[in-house]
């Protein structure tokens, strides 16, 4: 993303958390991650990938679940980013066989 020293548009940071395995334990195909990375790079002009299997924990009732995840991050000043990512989220839920995909949105300021 190109930032000038002149008047800056507010910047948003989006983190997309994706599981490495389907709910039945099978690994998600590498092509799905490669395709997503290319799509994000094309759409936003840059993407950061946190590849190590990060561990996520969450509780439902008295049961604690553990996921191995990767995270993709994009920074953008684009006004249409949120709408794009909401549509992407619906598509990713189907592609990854998940009831939910976590995408976090933050306001950030570049120095």
N, C-alpha and C positions, 0 to 999 in steps of 0.2 A: 504494500500500500504506500502510495506517495503522499507525504505530508509536507506542506509548505510552512514557512514561518509566518505567513500572513494569517488572516482570519481562518480559524480551523472549524470545521464542522464537527459536531460531537461524534466520538468514536465509540463503537460497541465492540465488545469481545464476546464471542460465542464459543462455548465448549460443548462438544458432542461426545457423549459417553456411549461406547459400543461394546457389547459382549464379544468375547472370543469364541464362545460356545453357544450352540442352540440349547434350548431348555432340556433336550434329551441327552445332552452331553457331547454330541458330535461337534467337531470344530467347524467354525464358520469358514467358508472358502476364502482364500487369500484374494481372489479376484474381486470380491465384494468390497474389500478395503481399498484395493488399488483403484477401482472405479470411483469410489467415493472421493478418494484423495485427488484424483484428476478432475472430478467435477467441482470440488471446492476450490482448487487452484484456478480453474478456468473462470469460475463465477466471481471469486474474490481477489484474484491476483496473488494470493499467498495463502499458505496453510502451514500450521505447525502440527506435527504428529508426535504424540507421546507413546512410543511403541511398547515399552516393557509391559509385561502383564501387570497392570495396577490391580490391586484388590479392592473390591467394593463390597461392603456389608450392608444388609438391610433386613429389617424385621417385619414380619407379617404375623400378628398375634404373638404367640410364644415361640415361633420358629424363626431362627436366624439363617439367612441365606448369604452365600458368598459367591461373588462373580469375579471372573478375571476379565478386565476391560482394557481397552485402549481409548485414548482421548485425542480428538482432533480440535484444533483451535483456529478460529479465524478472527481477524480484526477488520472492521469496515466502518465507513461513514455512509454507506449506501442506505437510502431510505427504504428500499425494497427488501433488505436483508431478512428482516423478521418474517415477512410473508413467505419468502423463499424457504426459510428454514422450517416454518410450520408445515409447508407442503412436503419438504424433505423428510421431516419427522414421521409423517404418516406413511410415506414410502418405505422408510427404514424399518418401521415396526413390522411391516409385511415381509420385507426382504430378510430380516433377522429373526422372524418368528417370535416377536416380543409383544407383550401387552402394553409396554411403555418403553420409550427411549428418552433418556434425560438429556436435555439441551439447556444449558445455563447461559443467561444473558447478563452482561455487566456493562455499566458505563465505565469507560476508562479515559484517561488523558495521557497522551504521548508527551514526553519531555523533549 
